[in-house]
């Protein structure tokens, strides 16, 4: 029997200081901590944090296997993108006030999303988007859009 629901994808982000990251993500992005697992010394082993229906795992680094971008010269191989029903401009202002580095100011794209991109204190990239009803337009000249799975 097949499950008719879509798969759920959850990003797991690794931090040198997961406890500080959880506090910052709450202050800057409005994330709530849904579950927190700590060892006998109180160090964070795992946390589930989220915003609306989005959920993310926060874990400590494991040298040689799982590292924060700050431990590898700030390099990233991906960003976490969240599209929601929130005011991107107000969200960006909140993040900036909490010390986020805004990599891309809020901008509207041809496909109808208003988006900004920020980094957290350990240099993870976060993108926040809101769909703007009736917005959008044609793609830039020379670009094509296809929907192969339709």
Secondary structure, DSSP 8 states (H G I E B T S, - for coil): ----S-----EEEEESSHHHHHHHHHHHH--EEEEEEE-TT--EEEEEEEETTEEEEEEE-BTTTB--GGGGTT--S-EEEEE-SS-HHHHHHHHHHTT-EEEEEEEE-TTSEEEEEEE-TT--EEEEEEE-TT------TT-----TT-
